[in-house]
Amino acid sequence: MLPRLLALLLCFLPLAANATGEPIPIEQEPRHRLKFENEHMRFFDVELEPGYQSRYHWHRSDGVFVNIASAPTIAQDLGKEPIQRAERAIGETYFIDYGTHPKAHRVSNPGTTPYRVVDAEILASCEPASPLAEGPNQTLLIDNPRVLVTRIILHPGESTDLHAPCGMLVAVFAASISLQSAAGLESMDLQPTGFKWRQQADTVKLVNTGKFVFHGVDIRLK
């Protein structure tokens, strides 16, 4: 009888820990969906439906965040009071140095529309990016020791260059594109939060092959 009671107690321990708000790894938070992972980057698609409150979870790696769908949020760091945050603009992009300042928090969506953001965690360098500047039809957003991030706006038929050595292209809105490199031609239809990882020694030519304006963010690792 005693061994059975002990086994039941052990089964309920994780539930008890969760009830007290003990933080979990980010990949275990149900709405932080890991869509891509390699030695350089982890890419999370985060979507909080109206009324959802996330579990407390850890951020331990530097990250680039791109807002995809806007809604007000309430953020609460572990052990602190909740803070009401206004809606972020669609396409708003920012960097947080969680690698040197790790944080556990939870986020809730008190609004009536979904809140959606991508979190590109920076794990390891790909060697120096070259050139250290934005390409045509790009606007520089972030330039720090970890990443060079640009906003890309391409009208139908327009193009730009995605430079080596590696990076993640993120679509803010749905679009049809082609990627041209020494390896050949690749055509893609991307939905919001759609992404394309590249890791090569050559420049890739990005072309908007669709009928609408392409709005994307390119996260180039240094």
Steps between C-alpha positions, in 0.01 A plus 500: 500500500778742593686463166175577313438816705858610441460447124181708496671779694785511250250523215335806653820687584530664153140621526569649841809678369300645210230619741761709684613654173842336476644603161540245224736501197364713218457199269257346753262799501201380291468811279873537433523262205853406394500502118873486425820413684866457413832585664457871420134581561170387647187647343176520700155592366309642798123552477282590800128486435272750680482418871805273502758533778830327442682298762807654657788416266868580468674711237873421515625581147528831315203537269363700209122546519273591208139592569252334262151555648422783739315491832549650846690276741571474871855397590603385847859427596539231763454654845385838368173676428333462156550778247242597238660540155346686209461336160820473301496601135491217248857449380655661808838335555723511807794324666516387865828389659361210699838325466656740752175586680287182516142544611199291596162653430149431381288688246123518461275635227208702642391618155248373247744406222797260496844618600776350284875550499802303385800451726828424321741384769866560415711204612835515318681719251536422130823704474501868399218612273610660173438768402399661830231713337144476373427399140280679243134549606601434859494717813742436784318423828758341732879487486676356805770239571254211449287593198435739214124529442330676208145565389433401138226663292471371142234598250409237239804423287748678728799321651769526766809313618517270803861483605711219643588319715161415656169649598125461537251672270160555667178592321278754677221459243421224250709518183640310204876524456792338323853449628777490240852380587786296359311191618202581275153656517248438778144635493296530819158611621537635853225561754537748790783366725623298201878474501801386302837416653810543285858399563733541206806683374314676215261792488138399443278713277148540641227590249135583567321281246150568635233763434529678834770683694739270687568609860768297671775516760846355441695389809865460405726339757850634559 
